[in-house]
Amino acid sequence: ITLDVIAIGLQIEAQLVVGYDRVNDYPFFAIYIGVELPAGIPLGQTGLGLFGLAGLFALQLEPNRRPDPNQPELPWYGIQPGPSWYHAPPTVGVAELRKWGNREGSLALGAGVTIGTVADNGYLFAGKFLLGIIFPGPILFIEGRANILKERASLRDEPLFRALVVLDARAGTFLMGLDARYAYDDSGALIEIGGGAEAFFDFNDISAWHIYLGIDEPRERRIRAWIFGRLFEANAYFMLDARRLRTGAWIGYDAEWEFGPLEVVLQAWIEGRAELSFKPVYFTGSLWLHGKIEASVFGFGSGLGADARISAEVFYP
């Protein structure tokens, strides 16, 4: 059950789950309550104020990272549009109880706050943070959302920044994930930027760590920027792990139009890639300049293309 009540500027969000597992003979229960105040309570001389409080309690319930028994367990976080429990529907977030499942003996506690600049009611900066712990394990998680130069109420919709930190003592892993998105006038008419970053460490295997700012493939998982209503695109990635470093960038134009039986393709871009392997030591890099125009009718047509490409491979860089 999700409830929204707005009265005298006060917002209350509540979720409640109550159930009984007949197969294993145990009840389960969870509740999440968030309260947003109409005005902030000043926090000393910091210029910040307390705008809201939240609480989470779950008995014999915990995040369900395997909603489909026939599919592998979802990671806590993944750079979009890759699969992850955090981004799974119906909504992004930790406190969405419809993404939790019953488990006997599990207990979860959480507390959260909403803070922001007092003078402008959270317009200059507003952030919503939730700290939780799940037993047994324990599993410690911190979720954060933040906006800059936006109405505080937009934290519930699509904030500029989302972050998730998970210390999973059951699996012996530590994960940090960050989503960032900016669009001029919220529609991206001039510029739109979006991407994700991820840091992962495995305490059971010191070589199983990585730091990603975007991912090379598929291209949708890179850090991306669109200019003039997505007329031009630029994207980049930076991937570091125990074995190698990969980085690259692409900028240009790639479009295709169909007008009945007529199809037109226009492409123009420049792309650079580099990879440095640590074991063994090895470097490879390339730079590619591409242009193409093509037109066809009922599958028959002609086009003109030009490419220039240079690459290098070095064993002792």
N, C-alpha and C positions, 0 to 999 in steps of 0.2 A: 504494500500500500504506500503510495506516495502522496503527500498532502502539502499543499501550498496555501498559506493564509497570509493575506496582506491587510493589515488594519493599523491605521495611524502610522504608516511608514514602517511597521514591524513586519518582518518576514520570518516565517517558520517553515522549515522543510523537514519532513519526517518520513522515515521508511520503517516498516515493521514486517518481520517474517516470523511466523509461528508454524510449527509442523511436528509431525511424529513419524519416525521410521518404524514401520510395522515389521519389516524383515528382521532388523537388529534390536527392536524393542527399546527405543530411547526417544525422548522428545528433543527438539531443538528450537532455539529462539534467538532473534537478533533485532536490535533497534538502533537506528541512527537518527539523531535530532540535530538540526542546525538552526541557529537563531541569528538573524541579521538585524542590527539596531538602526533606527532612523538617523542617528548621529553618533559620532565617535566619542569615546571616553578618553580624554587626553592621557598619554603615557609620559608623565613628567614634562620635561622641557625638550623632548626629542622632536616635536612637531608631528609625531605619529599618534594615532588613536586606535583604540580597540573598537571595532565595528561589529564583531560577532563572535560567537562561541559555538562549538560543536562537540558532540559526544557519540561514541560508538561502543556498543556492548554486544557480543555474540557468544552464545553458549552452544557448544557442539555444532558450530558453523565456522567455516573459514573459506578463503578464496578458492573457487573451483577452477583450477587451471586445466582440467580435462572435461569440458562439457560434453564431448562426444567420446564415449569409451573406445571407439574404434580408431580414434586419432591420437597422435602423440601429445604429451603434455605441452601446453603453451608456455613460452617464456614469460617472465614477469613483464618485460618491456621489450619492444622491438621497434627499430626505426621504420616509420611508415613508408609504404603501405604493407609492410610485413606483418605477419600474425603475432599477436601478443595478448596476454590476459588484460593488461591495463587499457588497451585500446578496443577491446572486444565490445560488441554491442550488448545492451542497448545504448549505453553512454560511456564515454571515457571517464575513468576515475576508479578510486579504490573503494569509496563508500557506496557504490552502486550495489545494493544487496542482492539484486537479481543475478549478479555474477558470482555469488557465494553459494556454497553447497554444504550439506550437512556432513559432519565427520565426528564420530564418537570420541569423546575425551578432549575435544578442541575447545579453547577459550580465547577470545579476542577482546582487547580493550583499546580504546582510542580516544584522543582528545584533540580538538582543533581550535584555531583562532583565525579571525579576519582582522587584518590591520591595514591602515592607510593613512594618508596625510589628512590632518584634521581640518586645516583651513579651507580646503576645497572639496570636502566630503569624499576623499579618496580618488580624486580625478588625477592628480599628479602621479600618485603611486597607490596601488592597492594589491594586497596579497592574501591568499587564503591557504592555510597550512594545516595538515592533519598528521599527527603522530600516532602510530598504532603498534601493538605488539601481540603476537599470536603464540599461544602455547599449545602443545609442546614444541620445542625447537631450541630457543624461541626464534620467531621470524619478526624482525623489526622493520617497519616501513615508514617512510615520510613522503607525503604527497604535497606538492605545492603548485599554486597557480598565481600568476602575477600579471598586472596590467600597468602600463605607463601611458599617461595622457588619454585615458578612456574612462567612461563612467564605471563606477564600482560595481554596478549591477551586472555588467557584462562578464564578470568573472564566472558566472554560471553558464554562459553560452560558449564563446570561443575566445579564451584569453590569449594574450600575446605569448606567454610562456607557460609551459607545463613541465613539471619535474617529478620524477619518482626515484626514490632511493630505497633499496631493499637489501638488508643483511639477513641472509637465509642460513641459519645455523644448522638446519636439517641437512641441506645440501652442501654446506660449507662454501657458499658463494657470496659475493658482494657485487651489486649492480647499481649503476646510476644511469638514468635516462633523462633526456631533455628534448622537448619539442619547442620550436619557436616559429612564429608566423607573424608577418606584418603586411598589411595591405593599406595603401593610401586611400583614404575616405571609405575604408571597409569593403570597397568593391574591386580594388586593384586596377582602377582605370589608368593610373600612371605607373605604379610599380607594385609588385607583390613578391614577397620573399617567404620561403618556408623551408624547413629542414629539421633534422633530428641529430642528436649526438648520444653516444652510448659508451660507457666504460664498464668492463666486466673483469672480475678477478675470481679465481678458483683457489681456495686455500688448500685443496687436496692435490693440486697440480700447479706448480709455480710457473709453468710455461703456458698454461691455458688462460691467458689474459689478452684483452684487446682494448683499444681506444679508437672509436670510429666517429668521425664527423662526416656523416653521410656514408653511403655504400656505393661502390662502383656500378654494380648491376643488380637488379634492373635500374635504369636511369631514374625512374620515379622515386628511388630511395636516396638520391643525392640531395645535397643542399642546392635549392633551385631558386632562381629569380626570374620574374617575367616583367617586361617593360612595355608600356603603351598597350595595356589590355591584352597581354600575352602575345604581342606581335613578335617580340624578340625574347629569347630565353638564354639564360646562362646557368650552368650548374657546375658543381665541384664536389670533390670528396677527398678525405684524408683518412687512411686506414693504417694503424700501427698495431702490430702484435709481436710476439716473441721471435718470430721467424723472419718477418719482412715489413717493409714500409711501402705503401702504395698511395699515390696521389695523382690527381688529374683534374682537368677542367675542360669545359665545352661552352662555346658561345656562338650563337648564330640564329638562323631562321630555317624552319623546316615545316612546310605546309602543303596541303593537298586539297583540291577543290573538285567537286563533282557538280556538273550542270546537265542533268539528264544523261545522255550518252557521252558527253564530253568530260574528260578528266584531265586536270592540270596539276603538275607537280613543280614546286619551286623550292630549292635547297641551297643554302650558303652557310658554311660554318667553318670554324677552326677548332681543333681539339688537340690537347697535349696530355701525355701520360708519362709517368715515371714509376719505376719499381726498383727497390733496393732490397736484395736478399741478404740476410746476416749469416746464414748457415746453409750452403756455402756463400761466401761473399760474391755477389753478382749484381750488376746494374743493367737495366734496360730502359730505354726511353724512346718516345716517338712524338712527332709533330705532324699533323695532318690538316691540309687546307682543301676544302671540297666545295664545288659548285655544280648545280644541275638545274636544267629547265626541261620539262617534258610535257607534251600534250598528246592525247589519244582520243579517238572516237570509236566506239564499239570494239575496243581492245586493239585497234590499229593506230599507230602514231609514230612520232619521232621526237628526238630530244637532243640536247647538247650538254655535255658534262666535262668538267676539268678537275683534276686532282693533282696535288703535289704533296709528297710524303717523304719524311726523312726519319730514320731510326738508327739507334746505336745500342750496342751490347758490349759490356766491358766486364771482364772477370776480376779485375783488380782496380776498382774505382778509387 
